[in-house]
Amino acid sequence: MARTNITRADPDILRSSFSTKLANFYRVPASSLDTALTAQAATTDTAKRAQLVGQAQKLIERNAYNVPVVELQTQLGVSKKVHDLNFDASSRIQLHDTWIG
């Protein structure tokens, strides 16, 4: 069992985490999952990519390579004096342009 927290707005995070050619955090064996992950990263056809990502997700779930049990949450208490507080596509706080006034 392993606890991980890796997020990204793009589904290619699956390739980064599960491909035997990359990090392979979950130590999965080489399989058709590699094929789907590599193909989704290579295509520019959004419909084809969505189909390949779906295929990869089903393989991950079917083989229990990862079983998510927690949904990461962030709770912030922010004063009305805080302006331009933003979040990136992965819900991480961005303070670059934040100001108080």
Number of C-alpha atoms within 10 A of each C-alpha: 6 6 7 10 7 10 14 13 10 9 18 16 14 19 22 16 17 25 24 18 12 10 12 16 14 15 12 18 13 13 11 12 24 17 13 22 24 17 15 23 14 10 12 10 9 10 10 13 20 13 13 21 23 15 17 23 18 13 16 17 13 11 11 11 15 16 11 10 7 8 6 9 6 7 5 6 5 9 8 8 8 11 14 12 14 14 11 10 11 11 14 12 13 12 12 9 9 11 11 10 6
